[in-house]
């Protein structure tokens, strides 16, 4: 398999998985994950943001684009929960947790790149 397709395919698959888990009825969500809903949001968006960065890594604005992708996905999830589900609700706290997850990845990549550039 061509390595240039692996990260974009993984990003697409992870995005679909996060969307699916966010939109299925709350009582049918598998009992895996972290114990706190906001932490689940932050971790899921952090994972998607990181994989999006790896998919976009050859491009100059990879970090910023991946961050934006994570935030937009989090916003889309909240919008879809408000419109298309009856067992879920959109919450500003969830969106804040998504922002924290994406922001954590942005900071982590920034510091790793800065450390690498200094050595």
Kinemage of the C-alpha trace (Angstrom):
@kinemage 1
@onewidth
@group {chain A} dominant
@subgroup {mainchain}
@vectorlist {calphas} color= white
{ca unk a 1} P 0.000 0.000 0.000
{ca unk a 2} L 1.256 3.455 -0.871
{ca unk a 3} L 2.347 5.255 2.307
{ca unk a 4} L 1.012 8.577 1.008
{ca unk a 5} L -2.540 7.222 1.296
{ca unk a 6} L -2.244 5.587 4.742
{ca unk a 7} L -2.553 8.701 6.927
{ca unk a 8} L -5.372 10.317 4.896
{ca unk a 9} L -7.273 7.008 4.905
{ca unk a 10} L -6.739 6.615 8.644
{ca unk a 11} L -7.894 10.203 9.186
{ca unk a 12} L -11.054 9.583 7.169
{ca unk a 13} L -11.761 6.343 9.031
{ca unk a 14} L -11.166 7.910 12.440
{ca unk a 15} L -13.387 10.858 11.506
{ca unk a 16} L -16.213 8.499 10.527
{ca unk a 17} L -15.760 6.509 13.758
{ca unk a 18} L -15.858 9.641 15.941
{ca unk a 19} L -18.936 10.937 14.084
{ca unk a 20} L -20.685 7.589 14.442
{ca unk a 21} L -19.910 7.288 18.167
{ca unk a 22} L -21.078 10.871 18.681
{ca unk a 23} L -24.400 10.413 16.917
{ca unk a 24} L -25.634 6.945 17.889
{ca unk a 25} L -28.088 6.859 20.775
{ca unk a 26} L -26.263 7.555 24.037
{ca unk a 27} L -27.401 4.307 25.665
{ca unk a 28} L -25.884 2.225 22.824
{ca unk a 29} L -22.375 3.678 22.997
{ca unk a 30} L -19.887 0.928 23.834
{ca unk a 31} L -18.608 1.101 27.412
{ca unk a 32} L -15.054 1.886 26.372
{ca unk a 33} L -13.304 5.170 26.695
{ca unk a 34} L -12.532 7.575 29.430
{ca unk a 35} L -14.744 8.031 32.453
{ca unk a 36} L -15.656 11.664 31.851
{ca unk a 37} L -17.605 12.907 28.801
{ca unk a 38} L -15.505 16.049 28.311
{ca unk a 39} L -12.307 14.000 28.435
{ca unk a 40} L -13.764 11.694 25.773
{ca unk a 41} L -14.411 14.748 23.582
{ca unk a 42} L -10.914 16.142 24.090
{ca unk a 43} L -9.255 12.761 23.448
{ca unk a 44} L -11.293 11.996 20.320
{ca unk a 45} L -10.651 15.391 18.739
{ca unk a 46} L -6.984 15.262 19.771
{ca unk a 47} L -6.636 11.895 18.022
{ca unk a 48} L -8.345 13.158 14.865
{ca unk a 49} L -6.276 16.352 14.889
{ca unk a 50} L -3.022 14.419 15.275
{ca unk a 51} L -3.839 11.980 12.470
{ca unk a 52} L -4.954 14.906 10.282
{ca unk a 53} L -1.574 16.530 10.929
{ca unk a 54} L 0.197 13.338 9.845
{ca unk a 55} L -1.960 13.232 6.705
{ca unk a 56} L -1.118 16.859 5.931
{ca unk a 57} L 2.502 16.806 7.105
{ca unk a 58} L 4.043 17.421 3.664
{ca unk a 59} L 2.224 20.764 3.461
{ca unk a 60} L 3.404 24.052 4.955
{ca unk a 61} L 0.253 24.776 6.985
{ca unk a 62} L -0.280 21.214 8.247
{ca unk a 63} L -0.498 22.087 11.957
{ca unk a 64} L -2.920 24.960 11.483
{ca unk a 65} L -5.077 23.032 9.014
{ca unk a 66} L -5.224 19.977 11.282
{ca unk a 67} L -6.194 22.212 14.228
{ca unk a 68} L -8.938 23.834 12.177
{ca unk a 69} L -10.120 20.408 11.015
{ca unk a 70} L -10.416 19.213 14.621
{ca unk a 71} L -12.334 22.304 15.691
{ca unk a 72} L -14.671 22.151 12.702
{ca unk a 73} L -15.325 18.457 13.324
{ca unk a 74} L -16.151 19.211 16.967
{ca unk a 75} L -18.538 21.973 15.902
{ca unk a 76} L -20.133 19.739 13.288
{ca unk a 77} L -20.681 17.023 15.884
{ca unk a 78} L -22.410 19.471 18.228
{ca unk a 79} L -24.567 20.806 15.383
{ca unk a 80} L -25.516 17.290 14.273
{ca unk a 81} L -26.328 16.283 17.850
{ca unk a 82} L -28.674 19.252 18.154
{ca unk a 83} L -30.393 18.622 14.821
{ca unk a 84} L -30.347 14.889 14.118
{ca unk a 85} L -30.496 13.125 17.489
{ca unk a 86} L -33.020 12.895 20.281
{ca unk a 87} L -30.756 11.224 22.855
{ca unk a 88} L -27.902 13.694 22.522
{ca unk a 89} L -27.630 17.419 23.034
{ca unk a 90} L -25.224 20.081 21.862
{ca unk a 91} L -23.181 21.606 24.666
{ca unk a 92} L -20.761 24.511 24.755
{ca unk a 93} L -18.674 22.519 27.250
{ca unk a 94} L -18.219 19.767 24.686
{ca unk a 95} L -17.047 22.282 22.107
{ca unk a 96} L -14.615 23.734 24.647
{ca unk a 97} L -13.291 20.223 25.337
{ca unk a 98} L -12.843 19.745 21.577
{ca unk a 99} L -10.912 23.011 21.403
{ca unk a 100} L -8.690 21.879 24.278
{ca unk a 101} L -8.005 18.536 22.571
{ca unk a 102} L -7.083 20.155 19.251
{ca unk a 103} L -5.106 22.875 21.026
{ca unk a 104} L -3.137 20.293 22.989
{ca unk a 105} L -2.062 18.609 19.742
{ca unk a 106} L -1.141 21.956 18.177
{ca unk a 107} L 1.020 22.863 21.184
{ca unk a 108} L 2.607 19.409 21.316
{ca unk a 109} L 3.572 19.525 17.635
{ca unk a 110} L 4.786 23.122 17.939
{ca unk a 111} L 7.090 22.281 20.851
{ca unk a 112} L 8.393 19.096 19.201
{ca unk a 113} L 9.159 20.973 15.986
{ca unk a 114} L 10.776 23.830 17.892
{ca unk a 115} L 12.936 21.423 19.896
{ca unk a 116} L 13.941 19.630 16.682
{ca unk a 117} L 14.830 22.933 14.986
{ca unk a 118} L 17.020 23.983 17.924
{ca unk a 119} L 19.110 20.825 17.834
